[in-house]
Amino acid sequence: MATYTISPDDIDFGIIRRTAAPGLRLTLSDASRDRVVRCREYLDQRIDSHDSPIYGVTTGFGSLCNHSISRTDLSILQRNLVMSHACGMGDEVPREIVRLMLFLKIRALAYGHSGIRLESLERLIGFYNHEIYPVVYTQGSLGASGDLAPLAHMALPLLGLGEVYAGEKRQAASGVLDMYGWSPLDLAAKEGLALLNGTQFMGAYGAHILVRCFNLSLWADLAGALSLEAFMGCIQPFFEQVHRIRHHNGQLETAANIRKILNGSKLIVEKKNYVQDPYSFRCIPQVHGACKDTIDYVSGIFHNEINAVTDNPTLFPDDDLIISAGNFHGQPLAFGLDFLAIALSELANISERRVYRLISGTRNLPSFLVANPGLNSGFMIPQYTAASIVSQNKMLCTPASVDSIESSQGQEDHVSMGANAAIKALSVLENLEKVLAIELMTASQAMGFRETGKTSPVLLRLLNSFREHVAFISDDKVMYEEMRRAQQFVRDNDPSSFL
């Protein structure tokens, strides 16, 4: 089994992709181990040698920050924190995202600014390595003070409380601890707060979405190019010269992708008796490109966050400082997730418009892409489904980050709502995948009415591979099964493998 070593070095989305998949073990580097031990020793010394209050360590939480806690009760305080904050509701968080939450929390704690004990951190690593996933719920976080409720559910099993998935079985955490010979942790001062304070719920959602949308962005180019070919569109709007004078990187990249995908096609260079295509074809570089630029911008925000310490208070042993501040506030992530959702929604929006054009009975394509329309409805209703999905996306793209609700008796008087932004953004991403699958299916059907042998090598490879899963439809059949196979094809295949 492959091993990844946690270190203070920055990680990228390639590491996120690796660590999100089961079958990888984590271990701590010597540098991380030393940082964690040194920070904990520093905190213990401060507690023993200073009488001044330390937020969340020798005081209550939130608006109870002025209530001092006796030293004999510091462990009880942390246990009570985890139990009382596990207030999640709604759907269960997908296990692949819980796995990322564990990974990101481990990394953040391993920087040595949180005061976690080494044994507690190693227990989290044990959960990750044995693929034990706490049951976490989607509702409950305000996105500041971080993701308290979801992270409390993630931390409960460390205490032998709550539920986990071990294998495919959902079961009480206490039983799983017994299975591995682990005792429930007795949290020391600050540890509950270190586990609960942070942005790892928002961060895991964002990282998961970004890893998937890197692929979906290229799938949009492939599906768009196939639709352009089937629609007998014009190639001139993709010439480099026109994009070079506008300078946007995403636009230049998209136009280059389309040229590469269509290189060698005899259909695309045939003389046309029209000079322009509708915007959904002609403006693919401008729209897809703007979405690529948005994805790049948001990935920069999340690159910073997955390499950050976001709990509170933070400890700086070298400077003899314990600072209560606000790194848990999810505003950067909330803005990024809302912006990302808008971009992904637009990729779906323009995709659906191309579907609509392909079934419209123009440019020598039959109405609804069937040889005998009337007797057969063909691709009439897949477009309805795509239209319904993109309409839902428009509702989901109402920003979460413009809202804030006062909490904790006014101590937490501005929150990011980034967790809600994360949940919505994942729904938009999954809707985009469905719409692109419908476009791929529709464009492939339309190509059945063209001289397929004249298409480009890239599109021919794509068509041949797709046809192994979804056949050309001559007469009406149950369509949802074909649509789901198309979606699975998009999910299972790396689009770059066709280029």
N, C-alpha and C positions, 0 to 999 in steps of 0.2 A: 504494500500500500504506500502511495506517495506521501511525503511529509513536507509541510510548509512551515518554515521557522518564522515566528513572530519576532520582529525587530523594530527598532525605532525608525527605520528607513521608510520613505513614502512608498505607497502602493498605487497601482493603476487599475483600470477596469479589466485588464487581462487577468490580474490576480483575483479580482472580484468574480470573474467568470469561473476560475478554477475552484475557488473556495465555496462557491454557491452549490457546486455539484457534490453529491455524496462520494465517499471513497477517498477522501483526503484527510490526513491526520495533521494536527497542529502541535507544535512544540515551541517553547520559549527560548529565545537566544539568551546567551549569558548576559548580554548588555541589558535586555529587558528585565531579566530576573534580578539583576543587581539594582536596577532603578526601582522596581517594585519593593524590594526588601528595604532599600535605603529610605524610601518615602514613608513606609510604614513605621520604621524605627524613629524617624523624625517626628511623625504624628504622635506616637506614644510618648516620646520625650516631652513634646509640647504640652500634652494633656497632664503629664505628671508634674511639670515644672511651672506651669502658668495657671493662674486663677481666672484670667480674663476669658469671657465666653467665646466659643467657636461655633458659628452657626451650624446647626444640624449635627454637631458632635456633642456639645454640652448644652445645647438648647433644643427647643421644639422646632417645628417646621412651619414654613409659610408665615401666616400671621401670628403663629405661636412662637416666633423667633425670640421673644423676650422672656420666655419661660425657661429658667435654668433647670437642668437635669442633674441629679446627683450622680456621682461617679459609679455608684453601685448599680445604677439603672441604665447605664449607657448601652449595654447589649440588648436589654429589653426594648429600649427606644428604637433600635434599628430593626428588631424583629417586628415590633408593632407597626413600624413604617411600611414594611413590605406587605404585611397582611392587610392593613387598612387601605392601602393604595391600589390593591388588586380589585379594581371596580370595573373591569372591562365588560362590555356587552357587544351584541351584534354577531357577525360571522366570525369564524375562526380565521386567523391569519394563515395563509398558505405556508406549508412547512418549509418550502425553499426560501421564503422570506424570513421565517423564524431562524433558519440556519444562518442567514446573513446577519440577522440581529445579534446572534451569539458571537459570530466572528467579529463584527464591528465593536461590540462591547468589550470583547477580549482585547482587541487592539488598543482601544482607547484607554483601558485600565493599565495596559502594559507600558504606557509611556512613563508611568511613575509620577503622576501628579494627582492621584486620586486617593491614596491611602489604603487601598485594598490589601489584604493579607495575601501572601503567595499561595497559601492553601486554598483560599476562596477562588482565586483566579484559576488555579489548576483544576478545581472542581468544574468551573465553566468549560475549561478546555476538555475535561473528561466527557461532559455532555456532548460537546461538538464531535469529539472523536468517536464516541459510541453511538452517534446519530440519535440522541435522546432530545426530542424537541418539545419544549414546554407548550402547552395550549395557551395561546395568546388571542385576544379578541380585537376586532378592528376599531371598536368605538371606545372612547374614554380619554384620549389625549387631546389637550388643547395646544400642543406644540410649544409649550413653555409653562412650567419649568421642565422643559424637555418632554419626553414621552412617559410620564409617570405611570399611568395605569398599565399600558402594554408592558413596560419594563418590569413592573411589579409582578405581573403574571409570569414573565420570563424568569424572575428571581425566586418565586415561591417554591419551586421544586428543590432548590438548594437547601431549603429548610425542611424538606420532606412534606411539603404542602402542595396543593394544586394537582394538576394532571399533566401528563406528558404522553407523547407518542414514542413508543419504543418499537421499532419495526413498523408494522401497520396497525398495531394495537394501541388504542387509547386506554390508559390506565392511571391509577393513583401514583403520584410521584414516590410516595413512601415505599411502595412495593418495588419500584425500580431501584431505589437506593439500596434496599436489602439485597436485590439480585446481584449488585456489584460490590456488596460489602462496604458500602459507604454509609457513614453516619450523617444525619442532618447537621448542617453547619450552625454553630452558635456565632452569630455575627458580632464582630467587635465594633468599637466606636467608629462611626463614619461609613462603615461598609454598606449598610442598606442604602444610604444616600448615594454612594458611589455607583451602586448597581442601578438605582432608579432614575437618577438625574442624568440626562443625556438625550441625544437626538437619534439614537440607533434605530428606532421604529421608522421615523421619516427617512433616515439615511439608508436603511435596508430597502425600503420601498423604492426610493429614488434610484439606488444602484441597480436594483433588479430591473426597473423600467428601462433605464438607460442601456444596459447590456442587451436587452431585447430590441429596443428601438434602433440601435445601430444597424441590426440586421433588417428591420422592417423598413428603414429608410432606403436601403438598397433594393429591397423587394418592391418598393413603390416605383423605383426607376425601371426595374425589369418588367413589372406589370404595365407601367405606362408605355414603355417601348413596344411591348407586344400589342397593346391596344392601338398605338400609333400605326404599327405595321398593318394590323387587321383593318383599320379605318382608312388605309391608303393615304396616310397623312404626308405632309411635306417635311423634308429634312432641313430646309434652309434655316428655320428658326433655331436650330441647334448648332449652327456654324460657330466656331470659336470667336470669330471677329466681333459678332454682336454682343457677346458676353464679356469680352475683354474690355470693352469701353464702359462697362457698368461696374466692374471691379469686385462684385460680391463673390466671396470664395465658394459658397454653397452653390450659387448659380453656375459658376464656371465648372465646378465638379460635376454637377448634374448633367450639364450639356455634354461634357466629356464622357460621362457614363453612357448616355444615350447613343452618342456616336460610336462608342466601343461596342455596345450591344448590337447595333444595327450594321456594323461594318461587314461588308460582303453581301448585303441584301440587294437583290435585284428589284424587289417590290418597291422599296423606299425611294429608289432613284428613277422609277418610271415617270414619264411625263404626265402631269396632272392637268385637267381642264379647269382647275380652280387655283387661286393664288394664296388662299389662307385657310387655316383650320380654326375651329372654335378654340377659345382660350384654354379649355381643359387639356388640349393637346399642345397648342402653340406655346403656352406659358408654363409648361412643365418645368423648365429650368428655373424660372423665376419663383414659382410656388414651392416646388420640392427643395430648391436651393435655400430659400428663406427658412424652411423647416430644418434643413441641415445646419444652418448657422445657429438656429435656436438650440438645437440638440448640442452643438459644440459649446455654446455659452453655458448651458445648464450643466453639462458634464464638468466644466471647470469649477462650478460651485460645489458639486458633489465630490469632485476630486479633493478639494480643500477639506470638506467635511469628513470624508472617510479617513483622513489623515489627521484628525483633530481630537483634542480633549474637550469634552463638552459637559462635564458634570460640575457640581458646585457644592462646597467651596473647592478651589484648586490649591494644591500645595506646591511650594517652591523651596525645597530643602536647601538648595545652594544659596538662596537669598534670605532664608529664615522668614518666609512669608506664607501665611495662609489667607487667601483672598476670597471673599464672598462676592461673586459678580454674576454675570448673566450669559455665559457661553452656551447654556442650555436653550436659549431662545431660538426658535426655529425660523425666524423671519427670512433669512437668505434661502432656506430650503422651500418655504412656503411660496415665495415669489417664483423661484425656479420651477417648482412643480406645476404651479398655475400656468406659467409661460409654456412649459413643455407640453402640457395637456392641449393648449391652444394649437401648438404646432402639429401635434399628432392628429388632432381633429381635422386640421386643414388637409393633411395628407389623405385622410379618409374622404373628406368632402370632394376634393378634385377627382379622386378615384371613382366615386359614385357617379360623377358627371360624365366620365368617360364610358362607364357602363351604360348609362342612359343613351349616349350617342350611338353606341354599338348596336343596340336593339331597336333603333328608331326607323329601320327600313330605308336607310340612305346609303349612297355610295355602293350600290349593287350588293348590299347585304339584305337578306330577307328580314321582314319584320319579326322581331323577337327571336331571330337566329334559328328558325326552323324552316324546313322545306315546304311544309304545308300549314301555314298559319290559319287559324280558325279552328280546324280540327285539333291542332296542338297549340298550347299557350307558350311552350318553349321557355324562353328566359324572361318572360314578362315579370314574374313574381320575385325572382332573385333581386331584380332592381328595386322592387318595393321594399324588400328586406334591407338592402343597403341604404335606401332612403330613410327608413325607420331608424337604423343604427346611427346614421350621421346626424339625424335630428336629435337623438338622445345625447350624442356627444356635445351638441351645442348647449344643451341644458347643463351637462356636466362641466362645461368650461366657464360657468359663472365662477369668478375667483373666490376661493376660500380665504385668501390672505387679506381681503379687505375687511374681514370681520374680526371683532375682538369682544370678548365677554369678560367682565371683571370676575375674579375668583379669589378665594382665600381671604375673605373679608377685606378686599381691597389691596392687600399686599401684592397680589399678582394682578395688577390692574390693566395690563396689556399683554395679550397672547397672540400667537401667530396663526393658529388654526392650520398649521402645516400638516398635521396628521390627516385632517379631512382632505386637504389638497392631494396628499399622497394616495389616499383611497380612490379619489376621483380620477387621478391621473392613470392609475392602473386600469380602471374601467375603460378609459378612453383608449389606452394602448391595446387592450384586448378587443375592443370594437374595431380599431384600425386593422388588426390582423384579420378579422372576419371580412371586412370590406375589401381588403386587398385579395383575399381568397376568392371572393365573388368576382372581382375584376379579372383575376387570372383565369378563372373558369370561363367567364364570358368571352374574354379575348381569345382564349384557346378555341372555343366554339366558333367564333367568327373566323379564325384562321382556317377552319375546315372548309370555308367557302372561297378560299384563295388558293393560289398555287403554292402550297407549303414548301415545295422544293426550292422556291426562289427566295426564301427568307434567309436570314443571316445564320452563320454557324452557331452563334450563341443562342439565338431563339429556337433553332432546330433542336439543340440539346435540351433546352428547357421544355419544349413541347413534347419531345419523345419521353422525357422523364415524367412529366405531368400526366401524359396519357396512360402510363402504367398504373395510375391511381384513379384517374377520372377520364372515362371514355367520351368520345364525341356522342352527342345525344341526337338521335335521328327522330325519335318519337317521344312523346311525353312519358316521364317516369317519376318516381318519388325523388324530388330534388334535394330535400334537406340532407339525405345521405351523401349525395355527391358534394354538396356544399361543405359538409363536415370533413369529408376526405380532402377537399381542397384546402381547408384551413389547416388540417394536420400536415399536409404537404408543405405549406408555408412554414409551419412551426418546426418541422423536423429537418428541413434542408437549409444549409448555408447558401445564401444567394450568390456569394462570391465563387462558389464551385462551378457555376455555369459560365462565368466570364473567361 
